[in-house]
Amino acid sequence: MRELKFQHRFSVINGKFIWDDKEMLEYKRKVLEGKRGYAIIEELEEEISINQWGYYFGGIIRRECMASNVFAGWTDKEIHNHLFAELRSQEKGIQMPDGTVKLVTVIEDFSSYKKRDMAEYIDQLIPHLNMEYGIYPKPASHYKDNRFFMNPKTINLK
């Protein structure tokens, strides 16, 4: 039976590795005694932050796009899918057996986005909304200050 792989996470401070789980690292070192192994050292990419999620879906999509006449009647997911496809898709050709080329639209995978990807997407989205739809999202700090905003249409008074 193969032993489970374990990711040894660490930080580098002043040129030295500071291991998150020293005991597990020591255990693996003992298990591999006299054997060959390998290590892949990569920088961990940060996940999309709560502030980015809040600014994108709460501020840009819900407060600006859904409140505009441009996307009247659309859900937040529909708006997201439409805008994401506009900015993060490309046409690719498939060579068919009869010699023709069939064009297909390939959209990036949003679920694989990390913090840096989301920041770049938001930076590209804001001018796109300005130029294409006349929607002008405010800076993220505006939505933080008004985080208790309630839309009277959605209040249930039962």
C-alpha positions as CSV (number, residue, x, y, z in Angstrom):
1,M,0.0,0.0,0.0
2,R,1.3,3.4,-1.0
3,E,1.8,5.9,1.8
4,L,-0.2,9.1,1.6
5,K,1.5,12.2,0.3
6,F,1.8,15.1,2.7
7,Q,2.3,18.7,1.8
8,H,4.9,20.2,4.1
9,R,4.0,23.9,4.3
10,F,6.6,26.5,5.4
11,S,7.5,30.1,5.4
12,V,10.9,31.5,4.5
13,I,12.2,34.1,7.0
14,N,15.7,35.5,6.6
15,G,16.6,32.7,4.2
16,K,15.6,29.9,6.5
17,F,12.7,27.5,6.2
18,I,10.2,27.7,9.1
19,W,8.1,24.5,8.9
20,D,4.4,24.6,9.9
21,D,4.4,20.9,11.1
22,K,7.9,20.0,12.3
23,E,6.8,16.6,13.7
24,M,5.4,15.4,10.4
25,L,8.5,16.6,8.5
26,E,10.7,14.7,11.0
27,Y,8.5,11.6,10.6
28,K,8.8,11.7,6.8
29,R,12.5,12.2,7.1
30,K,12.8,9.0,9.2
31,V,10.5,7.0,6.9
32,L,12.7,8.0,3.9
33,E,16.0,7.2,5.6
34,G,18.2,5.4,3.1
35,K,15.8,6.0,0.2
36,R,15.6,8.5,-2.6
37,G,12.8,11.0,-2.7
38,Y,12.0,14.3,-4.3
39,A,10.5,17.7,-3.3
40,I,8.7,20.3,-5.2
41,I,8.9,23.8,-3.7
42,E,6.2,26.2,-4.9
43,E,4.8,29.5,-3.7
44,L,1.3,29.1,-2.3
45,E,-1.2,31.3,-4.1
46,E,-3.6,33.1,-1.8
47,E,-7.3,32.3,-2.2
48,I,-9.7,35.0,-3.2
49,S,-10.1,37.2,-0.1
50,I,-13.4,37.8,1.6
51,N,-13.0,41.5,0.7
52,Q,-12.6,40.7,-3.0
53,W,-15.7,38.4,-2.9
54,G,-17.7,41.2,-1.1
55,Y,-16.6,43.9,-3.5
56,Y,-17.2,41.9,-6.6
57,F,-20.5,40.3,-5.8
58,G,-21.8,42.7,-3.2
59,G,-20.6,46.0,-4.6
60,I,-20.1,45.6,-8.3
61,I,-22.6,42.9,-9.2
62,R,-25.5,43.5,-6.7
63,R,-25.3,47.2,-5.8
64,E,-24.3,48.5,-9.3
65,C,-25.2,46.1,-12.1
66,M,-28.4,44.7,-10.6
67,A,-29.5,48.3,-9.7
68,S,-29.0,49.5,-13.3
69,N,-31.5,49.3,-16.1
70,V,-28.9,47.5,-18.2
71,F,-29.3,44.2,-16.3
72,A,-32.9,44.6,-15.1
73,G,-34.3,41.2,-14.2
74,W,-31.0,39.4,-14.3
75,T,-29.7,37.4,-11.3
76,D,-26.3,38.0,-9.8
77,K,-25.1,34.7,-11.3
78,E,-26.3,35.5,-14.8
79,I,-24.6,38.9,-14.7
80,H,-21.4,37.3,-13.4
81,N,-21.4,34.6,-16.1
82,H,-22.1,37.2,-18.8
83,L,-19.4,39.7,-17.8
84,F,-16.9,36.9,-17.0
85,A,-17.4,35.4,-20.5
86,E,-17.0,38.8,-22.1
87,L,-13.7,39.4,-20.5
88,R,-12.3,36.0,-20.0
89,S,-13.1,34.0,-23.1
90,Q,-11.4,33.5,-26.5
91,E,-12.3,31.9,-29.8
92,K,-10.5,28.8,-30.7
93,G,-10.7,26.8,-33.9
94,I,-11.3,23.0,-34.2
95,Q,-10.1,21.5,-37.5
96,M,-13.0,19.3,-38.7
97,P,-12.3,16.1,-40.8
98,D,-13.9,17.7,-43.9
99,G,-11.3,20.5,-43.7
100,T,-13.5,23.2,-42.2
101,V,-12.7,25.1,-39.1
102,K,-15.4,25.2,-36.4
103,L,-15.0,28.2,-34.0
104,V,-15.8,27.6,-30.3
105,T,-15.7,30.0,-27.4
106,V,-13.5,28.8,-24.5
107,I,-14.1,30.5,-21.2
108,E,-11.6,30.5,-18.4
109,D,-12.4,28.5,-15.2
110,F,-13.5,31.0,-12.6
111,S,-13.3,28.3,-9.9
112,S,-9.5,28.1,-10.3
113,Y,-9.0,31.9,-9.7
114,K,-6.8,33.0,-6.9
115,K,-6.4,36.4,-5.3
116,R,-4.1,37.8,-7.9
117,D,-6.3,36.6,-10.8
118,M,-9.4,38.2,-9.1
119,A,-7.6,41.5,-8.6
120,E,-6.7,41.6,-12.3
121,Y,-10.2,40.6,-13.4
122,I,-11.8,43.4,-11.2
123,D,-9.2,45.9,-12.5
124,Q,-10.3,45.0,-16.1
125,L,-14.0,44.8,-15.3
126,I,-14.4,48.3,-13.9
127,P,-13.4,50.2,-17.1
128,H,-15.3,47.6,-19.2
129,L,-18.5,48.4,-17.2
130,N,-17.8,52.1,-17.7
131,M,-17.3,52.0,-21.4
132,E,-19.7,49.3,-22.5
133,Y,-22.7,49.7,-20.1
134,G,-22.3,53.2,-18.4
135,I,-22.0,51.6,-15.0
136,Y,-19.6,53.2,-12.6
137,P,-18.7,51.1,-9.6
138,K,-17.4,53.0,-6.6
139,P,-14.1,52.2,-4.8
140,A,-14.3,49.1,-2.5
141,S,-14.1,51.4,0.6
142,H,-17.5,52.9,-0.3
143,Y,-19.2,49.5,0.0
144,K,-17.5,48.7,3.3
145,D,-18.7,52.0,4.8
146,N,-22.3,51.2,3.6
147,R,-22.3,47.5,4.4
148,F,-25.7,47.6,6.2
149,F,-27.5,48.9,3.1
150,M,-30.9,47.1,2.7
151,N,-32.9,47.1,-0.5
152,P,-36.5,47.8,0.5
153,K,-37.7,45.6,-2.3
154,T,-36.2,42.5,-0.6
155,I,-37.3,43.1,3.0
156,N,-39.9,40.5,4.1
157,L,-42.3,42.0,6.7
158,K,-44.1,38.8,7.7
